[in-house]
Amino acid sequence: MKHGIAKIAQFAIIVGLTLGIMMGMAGPQIAAYQGESALAWKAADGIIIDGSLEEWNRTSPISLKLEQQVFRDANQWFGETDLSADVYVMWDLDNLYLAAEVKDDTPFMYREGFPADLADSLVFYIGLDSASDSERTSYAPTDFRVLLILDDYLFNTAIDRSMVSDTRGFESIGEYGDEQALSGYEAVIEPVDRESYIFEAKIPWSNFSNDHIPVFEPADGLTVGFSVELNDLDFPCPGVATPGICWTGSGECIDNPSQWGELMFKDGGQ
């Protein structure tokens, strides 16, 4: 009898191991976003885009400074002084505000005709439907990839919708970073020293709407998908490396929203 029980137990172990292997062969399990969470504080009196962060709540920075966050050309990233940042997000009913304290040993590098994400740029991803499935692996109609050139004079922008299958009439704008895709966009760069600067920007929520996509209405406690990246061009020549560093450490944010983190809107943070 004991021998029979032992055989049953052995069989159960084998079956369990087999199922585990089969599940592993089926591919990795997708997690809901990537576990990173950030806060966007309400700007009760608005934000003046002047390169000063005095009005900003900087208690909840999104830090991009770790080696494991570098997702592209990691062999050409040489630490925090090469490229790193603390990024801040604020909001009001009309605008999204972004700021960053950036370290870059060769700042403001831009070459006309380069894709925006292969120049000095800040890229952010945002899903403007809080009810969207956080495990989705393809873009929803209200998911956006926004590219902001950091060149200290043109501040060109782009909105990438190339990965959205149901665009609802909202297509990509400014694919190569040579135009201004955002209406009412304000941005400024204030140098701190030769290798660091403050970036500050205002983006009206109306930029992410059309006749088929309503204007986003932020509210206290609302949570949406979000991620942010920095890209660093050191030499304005074709074919050179452009290291990229991402908040979640994933290089798949452009294809897979489950690789984003979460952004929660909060009131009373100033």
N, C-alpha and C positions, 0 to 999 in steps of 0.2 A: 504494500500500500504506500509506504514512504517512497519507494522507488517510483511509483506512478505519479505521486504528487511532485516529486523532483522533476520528472519529465515535463509535466504540465507547466511548472514554473519556468523551466528552460525554454519551452516553446513560446511562452508569453514574452520572455525577454527577446527572443529572436524576432518575433512579430513586431515588437515595439521598436527594435533597432531598424528593422526593414522599413517600417512606416516613416521613421525619422529620416532615413536616407532618401526615401522617395519624396518626402516633403522638401528636403534640401535640394534635390534635383529639380523640383518644380520651380525653384528660384527663391530669392530672399523675400521675406515678408515685408511689405511696405508699412512703415510707421506713419502715424498722423503727424504731418510736418516733421520737424527735426528736434523738438524738445527745447529749442531756443525761444525765449519770450522776452519782449521788450515793451516799454510803456511810452505812449505818446501823450504828453500833458497838454491840457487846454491852455491856449493863450488868451486869457480873459480880455486883455486890452489890445490884442493884435501884436504883431512883431514888425519892427522897423528894420528893413534890410539894409544894414549899414556896416556890416563887418564886426559889430560888437555883439557879444553874447550876454550882455547884462540882463536882458529880459528873459533869458532862457532858463528853464529848469534843466539843470545838467546832473541831476541825481541818478539818472538811469541811462548811462551811455551804452551804446552798442559798440563794442570794441572789436576792431579788426587789427590784430597785431601778432597773432600766433602763427607759427610755422605750419601747424595743421590746418589753418584756414586758407593757405595758399593753394589755389586749385589749378593754376596755369603758370608754366615757365618757372617752377619753383627753384630751379637751379640758378635763376637770375634774380632771386629775391635774397637780399643780404641783411635782413633784419629790420627792426622797427624804424631805424633812421632812413632806410631805403624807401619803405612805404608802410604806413600804418595810420590809423585814425580812431578817434572816438566820434561816433555819429549820434546826433540827437534829433528827435522828432517831436513836433508840436502841431497843434491844430486849432482851428476855429470852424464855425459853420460854413465859411466861404473858402478857406484855404488849408492846404497842407504846407507845413514849414519843415525844412531840413537844414541842419547845420552840421559841420564837421570840423574838428581840430585835427589837421592833417600834418603828418611828417612825410616829406618827400625830398630826397637829396638832389633831384633834378626836376623841379616843379614846372607846370604850365607848358608841357611839351605837347604840341599838336601839329599834325600834318594834314593839309587839305586833302580830302579824298579817302582818308583812313576811316574805316568803320569806327563808330564812336567808342566801342568797347575795346579797341586796340590803340586808343590814344589815352592821355590822362583824362579819366572820367570817373564819375560816380554813377552807378547803376542801381536802381531799386526795383523791386518786384512787389506788387500789391494786388490783392484780391478784394474787390469792393463789394462782395456779397458775403456777409458774415455767416450765411446759411450754407455756403459751399462746403462740400465734403473735404475735410482736411487730409484725407487719404487719396484724393484725386491725383492721377498721374498724367492727366492731360489738362490743358488750359480751358477754363470756363469763359463764357463771353465777357465777364466782368473782371478778368485777370489782365494785368498790364505789366509790361516791362518798359521802364522809362530810363533814358540815358541822358546824362548831363555832362557836357564837355567842361573840363576844368582848364581853361586856357588863359584866363585873366583878361580877356578883351572881348571875344565874341559871345561866349557862353551859349553856344548852339546846343540844341536839344533834339531828341528823337523819341518816338513812341514805337516800340516793336510789337506788332500783332501777328507776326508771321507764323507763330505756333498756335494761334487760335483758329480752330476749325469753324466755329460759328461766330463770325465777327460782328454780326448784327449791324453791318454797314460801317463799322469803325476799323479802318485799315491802318497799316503802318505809315508813319510820317517821318521823314528825315533819316532814312536808312543809313546814310554815310556821314551823318553828323554835320552836314553843310548847310543846315537851315534851322529856323526856329519853329519847333513843332508845338510849343506851348504858348497859348494866349495868356497875356497878363503875367507872364513869368518875370520874376525879379531875382537877380543873383548878384552877389558881390564876393570878391576875394580880398582879404586883408592879410598881407604878409606879417608874420611874427618875427621871423628872421630869414636867412637865406635858404633854410631847409624846412621851414614849417609855415603854415598859414591857416587862416580861418575861412571856411566857405559857408555862406549863408544864402538860403533861397526860399522863395515863396511860389507855390504852385496852386492856382485856383482849382477847386474840385471840378469845376465845369469842364476842364480839359478832358475828363474821363467820361463824358456823356455825349449822347446824340439823340435823335428822335426815338431810338429803340432802347437806349440805355439811360435810365434816369440819373440825375445828379446825385452823387453819394451824399448821405446825411450822417455825419459822425455823431456819436453820442457817448456819454459816460458809460463805461463798462463794455462797449462793443469791441469784439475781437475779430481781426481779419488776418489772412495770411500775408506775410511780409518777409522780404530779405533785402540785403544791401551788399554791394560789392564796390571795390575800388580797383581801378586799372592803372598801370604805371608804364608809360612809354618814356624811355630814357634817351633814345636817339631817333630823330625823325626820318628814318630810312626804311624802305620796304624790306620786309622779311625779318626785322629785328624782333627780339623777344619783348612781350608785354606782360609782365607778371600780373596776376589777378588774385585778389584776396577777398574771401566771401565770409559773411557773418556765420553762416552755418557750416562752413568748411566744405560745402558741396560744389562741384563744378557742373551739376545737373539742373540748377535752378531754371535755366533757360528752357528746358524741356519738360520738367517734372515738378509741379507745384508742391508735391509732398516733401520736397527737399527744402522748402522754405521754413521759416520760423513763424511766430505769431506776434502781432502787434495789438496791444490793448489801449483803447482810448480812455484817458482818465481826466476828470475834472478836478479843479481845486489844487493843482500842482505847483502854482507859482508862489 
